[in-house]
C-alpha cells in the first residue's frame, strides 16, 4: 500500500500536467500567427503607398517652370509628354552653338512640321539677358523655343549628366523621348543627318 500511494499520486500529476503543456504550446503558436498577420498588412499598405511616388519622381529640371523668351509664357518640359524633345545648351557668344543651331534648323526642315519633334534652346550663361537672347534668335531665324534656365536647373543638369553639359562650345544636346527618358548625345558639332539618325528611332516609338 505504501508503494501504491506514491505511484497513484505521480500518475495524477502527469495526467494533470500533460494537457497544460500542449495547450500552452498551441496558444503561443496561435498568438505568434496573429502577430505576424497584424504586422504584415500595414507594411504592405505602406509599401504600396510609398513606391509609386518614388518611381514617378522626376528630375527638377523636367518639372520646373521655364519662361519662353519669345512669348513670355511659362512652360515645363513635362508639358511636351508624348513628344520627342531636343534640348541644346548654348550661349550667344559661342560660334559652335550658332553652327549647331543651324543644323537643328536644317533638321526641322528635313523632318517637316508634323514630325513630333520639339526643340528648346537652353541659354546656360547666367550673365545673358532674355531680351538679348530674343534678338539673337530672331536675327538668326530660329523659330523654336528658347529659355534661360535658373542656376538651380543648370547645376542639376551638370550633376546628372556631367560638367561638359554646361560647356556651350562642346554643343551639348539632350534628347527626351516620348516616355520622358533623357538620352545625352555625344559632345561635338552634330550635322542634321547625325541628329536625324539619333532621333528617328524615338520619333518612331508610339506612332
C-alpha positions in Angstrom: 0.0 0.0 0.0 2.8 2.4 0.9 4.2 1.9 -2.6 0.9 2.2 -4.4 0.0 5.7 -3.0 3.1 7.4 -4.4 2.6 5.8 -7.8 -1.0 6.9 -7.9 -0.1 10.4 -6.9 2.6 10.5 -9.6 0.0 9.4 -12.2 -2.3 12.2 -11.3 0.5 14.7 -11.5 1.5 13.5 -15.0 -2.1 13.4 -16.2 -2.8 16.9 -15.0 0.3 18.4 -16.3 0.4 16.9 -19.8 -2.6 18.8 -21.3 -1.4 22.1 -19.9 1.9 21.9 -21.8 0.1 21.1 -25.1 -2.4 24.0 -24.6 0.4 26.4 -23.8 2.3 25.5 -27.0 -0.8 25.9 -29.1 -1.6 29.3 -27.6 1.9 30.5 -28.2 1.8 29.4 -31.9 -1.7 30.9 -32.4 -0.6 34.2 -30.8 2.5 34.3 -33.0 0.5 33.8 -36.1 -1.9 36.6 -35.1 1.0 39.0 -34.5 2.5 38.1 -37.9 -0.8 38.8 -39.7 -1.4 42.0 -37.9 2.0 43.5 -38.6 2.2 42.3 -42.3 -0.8 44.2 -43.6 0.3 47.7 -42.6 3.7 47.1 -44.1 2.2 46.0 -47.4 0.0 49.1 -47.4 2.9 51.4 -46.6 5.0 49.9 -49.4 2.2 50.3 -51.9 1.8 54.0 -50.9 5.5 54.9 -51.0 6.7 53.0 -54.1 4.6 54.8 -56.8 5.7 58.2 -55.6 9.4 57.2 -55.7 9.0 55.6 -59.1 7.3 58.6 -60.6 9.8 61.2 -59.2 11.4 63.2 -62.0 14.5 65.4 -62.0 13.7 69.0 -61.1 14.7 70.4 -64.4 12.0 68.5 -66.2 9.2 69.7 -63.9 10.4 73.3 -63.1 8.7 76.3 -64.7 10.6 78.0 -67.5 9.9 81.1 -69.5 9.7 81.2 -73.3 11.8 84.3 -74.0 9.9 84.9 -77.3 6.4 84.9 -75.9 6.9 85.5 -72.1 4.8 82.4 -71.4 5.8 79.9 -68.8 6.1 76.2 -69.6 7.5 72.9 -68.2 9.3 70.2 -70.2 6.7 67.8 -68.9 4.1 69.8 -70.9 5.5 68.0 -74.0 4.9 64.5 -72.7 4.4 62.1 -75.6 6.7 64.1 -77.9 10.4 63.9 -78.6 12.2 67.0 -77.2 15.7 68.2 -78.3 17.4 70.4 -75.7 20.5 72.2 -76.7 22.6 74.0 -74.1 24.1 77.1 -75.6 25.4 80.7 -75.2 25.1 83.6 -77.6 28.9 84.2 -77.6 29.5 80.6 -78.8 30.2 80.3 -82.5 30.0 76.5 -82.3 26.5 76.9 -80.8 25.4 79.0 -83.8 26.6 76.3 -86.2 24.8 73.7 -84.2 21.5 75.6 -84.2 21.8 76.0 -88.0 22.0 72.2 -88.2 18.9 71.9 -85.9 17.1 74.3 -88.2 18.0 72.1 -91.2 16.8 69.0 -89.2 13.4 70.5 -88.8 13.2 71.4 -92.5 14.0 67.7 -93.3 11.5 66.2 -90.9 8.7 68.6 -91.6 6.3 70.4 -89.2 4.4 67.3 -88.1 7.4 65.3 -87.0 6.6 65.3 -83.3 10.0 66.9 -82.5 10.1 69.9 -80.2 13.4 71.9 -80.0 14.3 74.0 -77.0 17.4 76.2 -76.6 18.8 76.4 -73.1 21.0 79.5 -72.7 23.1 78.3 -69.8 25.2 81.5 -69.5 23.7 83.2 -66.4 25.1 86.6 -67.5 23.0 86.7 -70.7 19.6 88.5 -70.7 16.3 87.4 -72.1 15.9 90.5 -74.3 19.3 90.0 -75.9 18.6 86.3 -76.5 15.3 87.2 -78.2 17.0 89.5 -80.6 19.7 86.8 -81.3 17.1 84.2 -82.0 15.0 86.4 -84.3 18.0 87.7 -86.2 19.1 84.1 -87.0 15.6 82.9 -87.9 15.4 80.2 -85.3 11.7 79.6 -84.7 11.7 77.1 -81.8 11.5 77.7 -78.0 14.3 79.4 -76.1 14.7 79.9 -72.4 17.3 80.9 -69.7 17.1 78.2 -67.0 17.7 79.1 -63.4 21.0 78.4 -61.7 19.4 75.5 -59.8 18.4 73.8 -63.0 21.8 74.4 -64.6 23.5 72.8 -61.6 21.2 69.8 -61.7 21.9 69.2 -65.3 25.7 69.2 -64.6 25.2 66.9 -61.6 23.1 64.4 -63.6 24.9 64.4 -66.9 28.4 65.9 -66.3 30.0 69.3 -66.3 30.5 69.2 -70.0 26.8 69.8 -70.5 27.4 73.3 -69.3 30.2 73.9 -71.8 28.5 75.5 -74.8 31.4 75.1 -77.3 31.0 71.3 -76.9 27.5 71.8 -78.3 25.8 69.5 -75.7 22.4 68.1 -76.6 19.9 66.1 -74.6 17.1 64.1 -76.2 14.0 63.4 -74.2 12.0 60.5 -75.7 8.2 60.0 -75.6 8.3 58.2 -72.3 10.3 61.1 -70.7 13.7 59.2 -70.6 16.7 61.5 -71.2 19.3 60.4 -73.7 22.6 62.5 -73.8 24.2 62.8 -77.2 28.0 62.7 -77.7 29.8 66.0 -77.5 30.9 67.9 -80.6 29.1 69.5 -83.6 26.4 67.3 -85.0 25.1 67.5 -88.5 21.4 67.4 -89.3 22.0 63.9 -90.6 23.7 62.9 -87.3 20.8 64.3 -85.3 18.2 62.6 -87.6 19.8 59.2 -87.2 19.9 59.5 -83.4 16.3 60.9 -83.1 14.3 59.0 -85.7 14.1 55.8 -83.5 12.5 57.8 -80.8 10.1 59.6 -83.2 9.0 56.2 -84.5 8.0 55.0 -81.0 4.3 55.0 -80.3 3.4 56.1 -83.8 
